[in-house]
Amino acid sequence: GLVWYNTLDGHIKALDKNNGKELWKFKMPSGGIGSPMTYAFKGKQYVASMYGVGGWPGVGLVFDLTDPSAGLGAVGAFKELQNHTNMGGGLMVFSL
């Protein structure tokens, strides 16, 4: 079986559930939101994942703040995120 997860820097990844080995990854335009979900339609299985950094992690992207004390520390905590992700959001769907 597979374990799917998103990363804040924009990857969706699939791991082997038995040994944790990374089997597949894809770089989305922005950070993953929540957990990927899977479904089947007409006999084919799909994995869907939403992306789009917002909320406190998005503060540094939206306002381009560089002061690590700005935004109650949010920018300091996520200051490197702008080097790994873009603004905007969407839904990616992959067929298996």
Secondary structure, DSSP 4 states (H G I P E B T S, - for coil): -EEEEE-TTSEEEEEETTT--EEEEEE-SS-EEEEEEEEEETTEEEEEEEE---HHHHHHHHH----TTSGGGHHHHHTTGGGT--S--EEEEEE-
